[in-house]
Each structure stands twice: as structure tokens, then as C-alpha cells.
Amino acid sequence: MESPAALASLNALSHQHRLAAFRALVQAGPAGLAVGELRDRLDIPPATLTAHLNILRAAALVSDLREGRSIRVSADFDQMNALITFLTENCCGGAPCATTAAGDSNLDTSTA
């Protein structure tokens, strides 16, 4: 991933509703969610969701598939993983990282 694509992805995720939508789609897995189901989960107006999904689409973070009269939206896991790889490239300058993939710190944080 190049910097312009990373910036587009980060910009797309920098809004509360877009981040919530993307996280819901990641949780749904490759099958994604119907737009109506996503709207119900997020409890936002249809036009607002459409605008947010358009921004996520432009950043290539989501894609959709028409199923009859409904549209199913899913997270683009390749793009998500490319963003994560971009952000963690050369992490810690090649030294062992202070945190694990699960976010647990290897540092002693106990108070003495």
C-alpha cells in the first residue's frame, strides 16, 4: 500500500459512524451485511449511511454485491490487512516489539 491509499483509508475511518460501520462489517465476516441490517445495527438514517458507505467504497475498504432488490456490503479484508501492514511496516526498527498482536504489553507495568 502506498501513502495516498493509506491516507484515504485512514480518512475514511476517521468518523464515528464510518468506523462503526466498518467494524460491524469486519465482525460480520466475508458474507457482510445487507445495507438495511447494517442501518438497523447502527441506528442512523438511510441517506447518512449511504454517504458514509460511499466514502468507505472510495477508499476501497468495502464492496457491495446486489442480491435481488437488496445490496450486501462487506469489508475488503485485503485492503484492511494492507493498511495494517503499512502501519506496522518496520515496527520498532526491527527490534522485538513491546506489544503482542493481541495488544498485550510485554512491559512490566506493575507499580512498585
C-alpha positions in Angstrom: 0.0 0.0 0.0 1.3 3.5 -0.8 0.8 6.5 1.3 -2.1 8.1 -0.7 -4.1 4.9 -0.3 -3.3 4.7 3.4 -4.3 8.3 3.9 -7.6 7.6 2.1 -8.3 4.6 4.3 -7.4 6.4 7.5 -9.5 9.4 6.4 -12.5 7.1 5.7 -12.2 5.5 9.1 -11.8 8.9 10.9 -15.6 9.3 11.5 -17.6 7.7 14.3 -20.3 6.2 12.0 -17.9 5.0 9.3 -15.6 3.4 11.9 -18.7 1.7 13.5 -19.9 0.5 10.1 -16.6 -0.9 9.1 -16.2 -2.7 12.4 -19.6 -4.2 12.1 -18.8 -5.4 8.6 -15.5 -6.9 9.8 -17.4 -8.6 12.6 -19.9 -10.0 10.1 -17.1 -11.7 8.2 -16.8 -12.2 4.4 -20.6 -12.6 4.0 -21.1 -9.0 5.1 -24.5 -7.5 5.9 -27.4 -6.3 3.9 -27.5 -2.4 3.9 -30.8 -2.5 5.8 -29.4 -4.7 8.5 -26.3 -2.5 8.9 -28.5 0.6 9.1 -30.6 -1.1 11.9 -27.4 -2.0 13.8 -26.0 1.5 13.6 -29.4 3.3 14.0 -28.6 6.0 11.5 -30.8 7.4 8.7 -30.5 5.7 5.3 -29.2 8.7 3.5 -26.5 9.2 6.1 -25.4 5.5 5.9 -25.3 5.8 2.1 -23.0 8.8 2.3 -20.7 7.0 4.8 -20.6 3.8 2.7 -19.7 5.9 -0.4 -16.7 7.2 1.4 -15.7 3.7 2.6 -16.1 2.4 -1.0 -14.0 5.2 -2.4 -11.2 4.1 0.0 -11.7 0.5 -1.2 -12.5 -0.6 2.4 -15.9 -2.1 1.5 -17.5 -3.6 -1.6 -21.1 -4.5 -2.3 -23.0 -7.1 -4.1 -26.5 -6.8 -5.4 -28.8 -9.6 -4.2 -32.2 -9.0 -5.9 -33.6 -5.8 -4.5 -31.1 -5.5 -1.7 -27.4 -4.7 -1.5 -25.0 -6.7 0.7 -21.9 -4.8 1.9 -18.7 -6.5 3.1 -15.4 -5.3 4.4 -12.5 -5.7 2.0 -10.2 -7.7 4.2 -7.3 -7.5 1.7 -7.4 -3.7 1.9 -7.7 -3.8 5.7 -4.7 -6.1 6.0 -2.7 -3.9 3.6 -3.4 -0.9 5.8 -2.4 -2.8 8.9 0.8 -3.9 7.2 1.5 -0.4 6.0 1.1 1.0 9.6 3.3 -1.7 11.2 6.0 -1.8 8.5 9.4 -1.7 10.1 7.7 -1.7 13.5 10.1 -1.0 16.3 13.0 -0.6 13.8 13.5 -4.4 13.6 13.7 -4.8 17.4 11.2 -7.0 19.3 8.0 -5.1 19.8 6.8 -4.1 23.2 3.3 -5.4 22.5 2.0 -8.6 21.0 -0.5 -8.9 18.2 -3.3 -9.2 20.7 -2.3 -5.8 22.3 -0.9 -7.3 25.5 2.1 -5.4 26.8 5.3 -7.3 27.4 6.5 -4.4 29.5 6.3 -4.6 33.3 3.6 -2.1 34.2 3.3 -3.0 37.8 3.6 -0.2 40.4 6.3 -0.7 43.0 
